[in-house]
Amino acid sequence: MCRVLPWVLLLAPSLLSAQSIEFQADRKIWLLKTQASSYALGVSPEGLLQNLYWGAPLWRIDDLPAAAKPRGGSSNDPPEMFDAEEYPGWGGARFYEPALKLTRADGNRDLVLHYQSHKIAGDNLDITLKDIHDDIEVTLHYHVFPEGILRRSSTIRNGTGQALTVESAQSATWNLPEGIGYRLTYLSGRWAAETQMNQEPIHEGSKVIESRLGHTGHNFNPWFAIDSGNSTETNGPVWFGALGWSGNWRFSIEQTPYQQVRVTGGLNPFDFAYPLKPGESLDTPEFYGGYSSEGFGEASRLLHNLERTHIEPHGIE
């Protein structure tokens, strides 16, 4: 197995700063911290919002590199294909799964989102992106649960004078550290054989896990876990996520030919066309994500603690 992981600077959770969200204005970098993980993003010189890091806890925000212009490859490999964009629109030379895809009334479908503004309030971070041509905005919502989970969602707003048709509205795109050799774990099942665990290597291409039932069902579960290929219940890195949505949903797990693995998930675009009139907005479901350095067991405990503490603190009645 060959796999490239970024540098990782570790620090005991008890020594981490109590501030869950830090922002460095001169480099436009955000660092979101929990006891179990860190998540970082920044604005490139071109104005693109890039994922910089997702993994074990970091020492400090100064240890992060600034967001940079995508390196690009040959003349047949556009720079956009090398970028770990945080929430890519369907526009420009982006040939991977988009987080947002729409059509204007005049037929124009190009959408390139650049950083516009942000707001931090306690454990909440809102980052607003805007199309480079039209008044189409997307606000990315981040909430940090200090115990170890990050919650993400998006709000799509039509500020133009014409109606839009949203063809795909995803809650988030999760970018893993650049590399190969990853393994996907997901759940499927049927009556009397629910939540069967499946594990398979992630190769170049796209794997789709979805539900078209219109409600929660036992065929597939809106949960994923990705590890380095040999993690166990007690050891190894695990990146994981769960979508808080009981309707049609879809995950696209994709590895590009440039060693970039990403998970894009939210509303299922199958048979989906959401009209957005001028001034209207659309909210996507909440997508929870986390990282464990102690295998699948710790990943499960982090999610279970979130459910018991924040989602259903009094139990399900």
C-alpha positions as CSV (number, residue, x, y, z in Angstrom):
1,M,0.0,0.0,0.0
2,C,1.2,3.5,-0.9
3,R,-0.3,6.5,0.7
4,V,0.7,10.0,1.4
5,L,-0.4,11.7,4.6
6,P,0.2,15.3,5.5
7,W,2.3,16.4,8.5
8,V,0.4,16.0,11.7
9,L,1.2,17.9,14.9
10,L,-0.4,16.3,17.9
11,L,-1.4,17.8,21.3
12,A,-3.1,16.3,24.2
13,P,-6.8,17.3,24.1
14,S,-6.7,18.7,27.6
15,L,-4.0,21.2,26.5
16,L,-5.9,22.5,23.5
17,S,-7.2,26.1,23.6
18,A,-10.7,26.4,24.9
19,Q,-11.5,28.5,21.9
20,S,-13.2,26.2,19.4
21,I,-12.9,28.4,16.3
22,E,-9.8,30.6,15.5
23,F,-9.4,32.9,12.6
24,Q,-6.2,34.4,11.2
25,A,-7.2,37.5,9.3
26,D,-4.0,38.2,7.4
27,R,-3.9,34.8,5.8
28,K,-7.7,34.1,5.9
29,I,-7.4,30.8,7.7
30,W,-10.0,29.2,10.0
31,L,-9.1,26.4,12.5
32,L,-12.0,24.5,14.1
33,K,-10.9,22.4,17.1
34,T,-12.5,19.6,19.1
35,Q,-11.0,17.3,21.7
36,A,-10.6,14.6,19.1
37,S,-9.8,16.4,15.9
38,S,-9.1,19.6,14.0
39,Y,-10.5,21.0,10.8
40,A,-9.0,23.9,8.8
41,L,-9.9,25.9,5.7
42,G,-8.7,29.0,4.0
43,V,-9.2,31.4,1.1
44,S,-6.8,31.0,-1.9
45,P,-5.4,34.1,-3.7
46,E,-8.1,33.5,-6.4
47,G,-10.8,33.7,-3.7
48,L,-11.7,30.0,-3.6
49,L,-12.5,28.4,-0.2
50,Q,-10.2,25.4,0.2
51,N,-10.0,22.6,2.8
52,L,-6.5,22.7,4.4
53,Y,-6.7,19.9,7.0
54,W,-9.0,17.3,8.6
55,G,-7.4,15.0,11.1
56,A,-5.8,14.7,14.5
57,P,-5.7,17.8,16.8
58,L,-3.2,20.5,15.8
59,W,-1.0,22.6,18.0
60,R,-2.0,26.1,16.7
61,I,-3.3,28.0,13.7
62,D,0.2,29.3,12.9
63,D,1.3,25.7,11.9
64,L,-1.2,25.7,9.0
65,P,-0.1,26.6,5.5
66,A,-2.0,29.3,3.7
67,A,-4.4,28.4,1.0
68,A,-2.6,28.4,-2.3
69,K,-3.3,28.4,-6.0
70,P,-4.0,24.8,-7.3
71,R,-0.7,23.5,-8.7
72,G,-2.1,22.1,-11.9
73,G,-0.5,19.5,-14.1
74,S,-0.1,19.3,-17.9
75,S,-2.2,21.3,-20.3
76,N,-4.8,18.5,-20.2
77,D,-5.0,18.6,-16.4
78,P,-6.8,21.9,-15.3
79,P,-5.8,23.4,-11.9
80,E,-9.3,23.1,-10.6
81,M,-9.0,19.3,-10.6
82,F,-6.2,19.5,-8.1
83,D,-8.1,21.8,-5.6
84,A,-9.6,20.5,-2.4
85,E,-12.5,23.0,-2.7
86,E,-14.7,23.2,0.3
87,Y,-18.0,23.6,-1.5
88,P,-17.6,23.4,-5.3
89,G,-20.2,24.7,-7.7
90,W,-20.8,23.2,-11.1
91,G,-18.7,25.6,-13.2
92,G,-15.4,26.1,-14.8
93,A,-13.1,23.1,-15.3
94,R,-14.5,21.1,-12.4
95,F,-15.3,17.6,-13.6
96,Y,-15.9,16.0,-10.2
97,E,-19.1,15.8,-8.1
98,P,-20.4,19.3,-7.4
99,A,-21.9,20.4,-4.2
100,L,-24.3,22.7,-6.0
101,K,-25.7,22.5,-9.5
102,L,-28.3,24.8,-10.9
103,T,-29.8,26.3,-14.0
104,R,-30.8,29.9,-14.6
105,A,-33.9,30.9,-16.5
106,D,-31.8,31.8,-19.5
107,G,-30.2,28.3,-19.5
108,N,-26.8,29.4,-18.1
109,R,-25.5,26.7,-15.7
110,D,-22.0,28.0,-14.9
111,L,-21.4,28.5,-11.1
112,V,-18.1,29.4,-9.6
113,L,-18.2,30.3,-5.9
114,H,-15.8,32.7,-4.2
115,Y,-15.4,33.8,-0.6
116,Q,-17.5,36.8,0.3
117,S,-17.6,37.1,4.1
118,H,-17.8,35.2,7.4
119,K,-19.2,35.5,10.9
120,I,-18.1,33.7,14.1
121,A,-20.4,33.4,17.1
122,G,-19.2,31.1,19.8
123,D,-19.0,27.5,18.4
124,N,-20.7,28.6,15.1
125,L,-19.0,29.7,11.9
126,D,-20.9,31.0,8.8
127,I,-18.9,31.5,5.6
128,T,-20.7,33.1,2.7
129,L,-19.7,32.3,-0.9
130,K,-20.9,34.2,-4.0
131,D,-21.0,33.4,-7.7
132,I,-18.4,35.3,-9.6
133,H,-21.1,36.7,-12.0
134,D,-24.5,36.7,-10.4
135,D,-26.0,37.4,-7.0
136,I,-26.2,33.7,-6.0
137,E,-25.0,33.1,-2.5
138,V,-24.3,30.0,-0.5
139,T,-23.7,30.3,3.3
140,L,-21.8,27.4,4.7
141,H,-22.8,26.7,8.4
142,Y,-20.3,25.0,10.7
143,H,-21.0,24.1,14.3
144,V,-18.2,22.7,16.6
145,F,-19.2,20.2,19.2
146,P,-16.1,20.4,21.5
147,E,-16.4,16.7,22.4
148,G,-15.3,15.7,18.9
149,I,-17.9,16.3,16.1
150,L,-18.4,19.0,13.4
151,R,-21.8,19.8,12.0
152,R,-22.1,21.2,8.5
153,S,-25.0,22.4,6.3
154,S,-25.6,25.1,3.6
155,T,-28.1,27.7,2.7
156,I,-28.5,28.6,-1.0
157,R,-30.0,32.0,-1.7
158,N,-31.2,33.5,-5.0
159,G,-30.5,37.2,-5.1
160,T,-30.9,37.6,-8.8
161,G,-34.0,38.9,-10.7
162,Q,-34.7,35.6,-12.4
163,A,-35.9,32.2,-11.1
164,L,-33.4,29.4,-10.7
165,T,-33.8,25.6,-10.7
166,V,-31.6,23.8,-8.2
167,E,-30.6,20.4,-9.7
168,S,-28.3,19.3,-6.9
169,A,-28.0,20.7,-3.3
170,Q,-25.5,19.0,-1.1
171,S,-24.9,19.6,2.6
172,A,-21.1,19.4,2.4
173,T,-18.1,18.1,0.7
174,W,-15.6,16.4,3.0
175,N,-12.0,16.3,1.6
176,L,-9.6,13.7,3.0
177,P,-5.8,14.1,3.2
178,E,-4.3,13.6,-0.3
179,G,-3.3,10.1,-0.8
180,I,-4.3,6.6,-1.9
181,G,-5.0,3.2,-0.2
182,Y,-8.1,4.3,1.6
183,R,-10.9,1.9,2.5
184,L,-14.7,2.7,2.6
185,T,-17.0,1.2,5.2
186,Y,-20.8,1.6,4.9
187,L,-24.0,-0.1,5.9
188,S,-26.7,-1.8,3.9
189,G,-29.5,-4.4,4.6
190,R,-33.0,-5.7,4.1
191,W,-35.8,-6.9,6.4
192,A,-34.5,-9.1,9.2
193,A,-30.9,-8.4,8.0
194,E,-30.5,-4.7,8.7
195,T,-27.2,-2.7,9.0
196,Q,-24.9,-5.2,7.4
197,M,-21.3,-3.8,7.3
198,N,-19.6,-3.5,3.9
199,Q,-15.9,-2.7,3.4
200,E,-14.1,-2.1,0.2
201,P,-11.0,-0.3,-1.2
202,I,-11.5,3.1,-2.7
203,H,-10.1,3.3,-6.2
204,E,-10.1,6.0,-8.9
205,G,-13.7,6.7,-9.8
206,S,-16.9,7.3,-7.9
207,K,-19.0,5.1,-5.6
208,V,-22.6,6.1,-4.9
209,I,-24.6,5.2,-1.8
210,E,-28.1,6.5,-1.8
211,S,-31.8,6.1,-0.8
212,R,-34.7,6.9,-3.1
213,L,-37.4,5.6,-0.8
214,G,-38.6,9.1,0.3
215,H,-38.2,8.1,3.9
216,T,-35.8,6.3,6.2
217,G,-35.3,2.7,5.2
218,H,-33.2,-0.4,6.0
219,N,-31.6,-0.7,2.6
220,F,-28.8,1.8,3.1
221,N,-27.8,4.0,6.1
222,P,-26.7,7.6,5.6
223,W,-23.4,7.0,7.3
224,F,-19.8,6.4,6.1
225,A,-16.4,5.7,7.5
226,I,-13.1,5.9,5.6
227,D,-9.8,4.6,7.0
228,S,-6.2,4.2,5.9
229,G,-6.8,0.6,4.7
230,N,-5.8,-1.3,7.9
231,S,-7.4,0.4,10.8
232,T,-9.1,-1.8,13.5
233,E,-11.6,-1.3,16.3
234,T,-8.9,0.1,18.5
235,N,-6.2,1.5,16.3
236,G,-5.7,3.6,13.2
237,P,-7.2,6.8,11.7
238,V,-10.9,6.8,10.8
239,W,-12.8,9.7,9.1
240,F,-16.6,9.3,9.4
241,G,-19.8,11.1,8.8
242,A,-23.6,10.8,9.2
243,L,-26.4,12.8,7.5
244,G,-29.3,13.9,9.7
245,W,-32.0,13.5,7.1
246,S,-34.9,11.0,6.7
247,G,-35.8,11.8,3.1
248,N,-34.0,10.9,-0.2
249,W,-30.3,11.3,0.3
250,R,-27.1,10.5,-1.6
251,F,-23.3,10.1,-0.9
252,S,-20.7,10.2,-3.7
253,I,-17.3,8.8,-2.6
254,E,-14.8,9.8,-5.2
255,Q,-11.1,9.4,-5.8
256,T,-9.7,11.5,-8.6
257,P,-6.7,10.5,-10.7
258,Y,-4.8,13.1,-8.7
259,Q,-5.0,11.2,-5.4
260,Q,-7.8,13.4,-3.9
261,V,-10.6,11.6,-2.0
262,R,-13.8,13.4,-1.2
263,V,-17.2,12.6,0.1
264,T,-20.1,14.8,-1.2
265,G,-23.5,14.2,0.5
266,G,-26.9,15.7,1.0
267,L,-30.2,15.8,-0.9
268,N,-30.5,13.1,-3.5
269,P,-30.4,14.8,-7.0
270,F,-32.4,11.9,-8.5
271,D,-35.7,13.2,-9.8
272,F,-34.9,16.5,-8.1
273,A,-35.6,20.0,-9.4
274,Y,-36.2,22.7,-6.8
275,P,-37.5,26.0,-8.0
276,L,-35.9,29.0,-6.3
277,K,-37.6,32.3,-7.0
278,P,-35.9,35.7,-6.6
279,G,-35.3,36.3,-2.9
280,E,-35.9,32.7,-1.9
281,S,-33.5,30.3,-0.2
282,L,-33.0,26.6,0.3
283,D,-31.5,24.9,3.4
284,T,-29.8,21.6,3.2
285,P,-29.8,18.8,5.9
286,E,-27.2,18.7,8.6
287,F,-24.2,16.6,7.9
288,Y,-22.1,15.5,10.9
289,G,-18.5,14.5,10.6
290,G,-15.6,13.5,12.8
291,Y,-12.1,11.9,13.0
292,S,-10.8,9.2,15.3
293,S,-7.2,8.3,15.8
294,E,-8.2,5.2,17.8
295,G,-10.0,3.1,15.2
296,F,-13.7,2.4,14.5
297,G,-14.6,1.9,18.2
298,E,-13.7,5.5,19.1
299,A,-15.5,6.8,16.0
300,S,-18.7,5.0,17.1
301,R,-18.4,6.4,20.7
302,L,-18.0,9.9,19.4
303,L,-21.2,9.7,17.4
304,H,-23.1,7.9,20.1
305,N,-22.0,10.6,22.7
306,L,-23.2,13.3,20.3
307,E,-26.6,11.6,19.9
308,R,-27.1,11.1,23.6
309,T,-25.8,14.5,24.7
310,H,-27.0,16.9,22.0
311,I,-29.6,15.2,19.7
312,E,-31.7,13.1,22.0
313,P,-30.5,13.9,25.5
314,H,-33.8,12.6,27.0
315,G,-33.9,9.4,24.9
316,I,-36.3,8.5,22.1
317,E,-39.9,8.5,23.3
